[in-house]
Amino acid sequence: MTQIPIQCEQCSAPVKFIPAGISRNTGKHYNEFYSCAKRCGWTWREGKETKPVAEPQTTKDMIIIEKLDEINDRLDKLAIYLKEKLEL
């Protein structure tokens, strides 16, 4: 049995599971895989060698990704807040 990674081998960030689905960009089916939660470009698929799928990003790209992650966190908190208020 293959060991599923729990952190990115490229940047040591947590790993998230991406279920099988259909690409929004190409419309093609893809199998499930694991990806870096910080979107550094690293992915892992069962039975395939672990490797980065993109060149390392620039500092500017990483700053943009961090800012987007902060915005997503705030939106998640806002969604939880609104859900709680609407359930009252």
C-alpha positions in Angstrom: 0.0 0.0 0.0 1.3 3.4 -0.9 1.9 6.0 1.8 -0.2 9.2 1.2 1.9 12.3 2.0 0.6 14.6 4.8 2.7 17.6 3.8 4.0 19.1 0.6 7.4 17.8 -0.3 8.3 21.2 -1.9 7.2 23.7 0.7 6.1 21.6 3.8 2.6 23.1 3.7 -0.4 20.8 4.5 -1.7 18.6 1.7 -5.3 18.7 0.6 -7.3 16.0 -1.2 -8.8 16.9 -4.5 -11.6 14.5 -5.6 -12.0 13.2 -9.2 -13.9 15.6 -11.3 -14.1 17.5 -14.6 -11.7 20.4 -15.3 -13.4 23.8 -15.6 -10.8 24.9 -18.0 -10.7 22.0 -20.4 -13.8 20.0 -19.7 -11.8 16.9 -19.4 -12.1 14.3 -16.6 -9.3 14.0 -14.0 -8.6 11.4 -11.3 -8.4 12.3 -7.6 -5.1 13.6 -6.3 -3.4 15.5 -3.5 -2.2 19.0 -3.8 -0.3 21.6 -1.8 -2.7 23.7 0.2 -0.6 26.8 -0.5 -0.7 26.1 -4.2 3.1 25.9 -4.8 2.6 23.6 -7.7 3.3 20.2 -6.1 0.8 17.4 -6.5 0.7 13.6 -5.8 -1.3 10.9 -7.4 -1.6 7.2 -6.4 0.9 5.2 -8.4 2.8 8.1 -9.8 6.1 9.6 -8.8 5.9 12.6 -6.5 7.2 15.7 -8.4 6.4 19.4 -8.8 4.1 20.1 -11.7 5.2 23.7 -12.1 8.4 25.7 -11.9 8.9 27.4 -8.5 7.0 30.6 -8.3 8.4 34.1 -7.8 8.2 36.0 -4.6 5.5 38.2 -6.1 3.4 35.1 -7.0 3.8 33.7 -3.5 2.6 37.1 -2.0 -0.4 37.1 -4.3 -1.2 33.5 -3.3 -0.9 34.4 0.4 -3.2 37.4 0.0 -5.8 35.2 -1.8 -5.6 32.6 0.9 -6.2 35.4 3.5 -9.2 36.6 1.5 -10.6 33.0 1.3 -10.2 32.6 5.1 -12.1 35.8 5.6 -14.9 34.7 3.2 -15.1 31.4 5.0 -15.5 33.2 8.4 -18.1 35.5 6.9 -20.0 32.5 5.5 -20.0 30.8 8.9 -21.2 34.0 10.6 -24.0 34.6 8.1 -25.1 30.9 8.4 -25.3 31.3 12.2 -27.2 34.5 11.9 -29.7 33.1 9.4 -30.4 30.0 11.5 -31.5 32.1 14.5 
